[in-house]
Amino acid sequence: MKQLIEVAGSDIRILGRRLRTAKLEAEFYHFLSDPERVIAALRGLPNGPDLFTFIQGAADPAPSFKYHMEWDNLALIPVSSFEHWWTKQLDSKARNQMRLAEKKGVVLREAPFNDELVRGIQKIYNETRIRQGRPFPHFGKDFETIYREEATFLEHSIFLGAYLGDELIGFIKLVMDEQKTQAGMMNILSLINQRDKAPNNALIAEAVRVCAARGIPNLVYFRFVHGKRERDGISDFKTNCGFRRVDVPRYYVPLTLWGHAALRLGLHNRLRDRIPEPVAERLRELKKKWHAPKSSSLPANTGAQP
């Protein structure tokens, strides 16, 4: 069950049935300098949530608040200049992939948000039902739905496109925080049938270039790892591209008696995060095998990008 409401000037998503947890709709992209305003407003709601959680940005990861805290993590490139990243932070394999994109005719540029861009994104979304061994949640969405979803946070967003001729073959949506201390990659996706041209690698390079040009000191690619899983293909891709893990505080604020009890009992963590990693890995393998027949006819992953 999901519910989206506006509270104290922030869009808040409420999730769950038994334990109703509230979080910022853009929690990895926008951050709270005064969480008490939101907390007080949430406590005043009729039939409000039981728990509120939020994270701190990567610009200053030292704990700033006295609420219950656990560590979360982000994948981050510290950006000083494009040249420094290219020569000092980037893995040679990723650098070669980025050069490959240029050699094969991939052109990178900022893309205005308009119908043409959304149609290109729709084509990428509808290429396949299965990505990375599991059903792709955006497959089959209509134009209006994609337009509405991509139009979020437009005043803080930059769209970057990878083009082969006039065709959009990959894109990134960058969302900056209010102070422009970091830009988060809300989307990065490309056509599977164009992976031999490494568009995702080229898009990462363009995102670093854009951050350096705008004086944004941190580029964030969501989490570095999820739950207890320490390494996978995507985390390897991030490492090769110069991202590093930065641990940031995640705060939990109980709003009801049930919220207090759930926090003490550890029920605020997702069930899958409480499963031992060997068991979780086995479940992931079984899930991949289940979906494998549906994706067996798709082009092979080159391993160059997620």
Sequence and secondary structure as in RCSB ss.txt:
>XXXX:A:sequence
MKQLIEVAGSDIRILGRRLRTAKLEAEFYHFLSDPERVIAALRGLPNGPDLFTFIQGAADPAPSFKYHMEWDNLA
LIPVSSFEHWWTKQLDSKARNQMRLAEKKGVVLREAPFNDELVRGIQKIYNETRIRQGRPFPHFGKDFETIYREE
ATFLEHSIFLGAYLGDELIGFIKLVMDEQKTQAGMMNILSLINQRDKAPNNALIAEAVRVCAARGIPNLVYFRFV
HGKRERDGISDFKTNCGFRRVDVPRYYVPLTLWGHAALRLGLHNRLRDRIPEPVAERLRELKKKWHAPKSSSLPA
NTGAQP
>XXXX:A:secstr
 EEEEEETTEEEEEE SSS EEEETTTTT   S HHHHHHHHHTSTT  SEEEEE  TTS S    SEEEEEEEE
EEE S HHHIIIIIS HHHHHHHHHHHHTTEEEEE  SSHHHHHHHHHHHTT SEETTEE TTTT  HHHHHHHH
TTTGGGEEEEEEEETTEEEEEEEEEE TTSS EEEEEEEE GGGGGG HHHHHHHHHHHHHHHHT  EEE S SS
 TT    HHHHHHHHTT EEEEEEEEEEE SHHHHHHHHHTTTS HHHHS HHHHHHHHHHHHHHHHHHHTTS  
  SS  
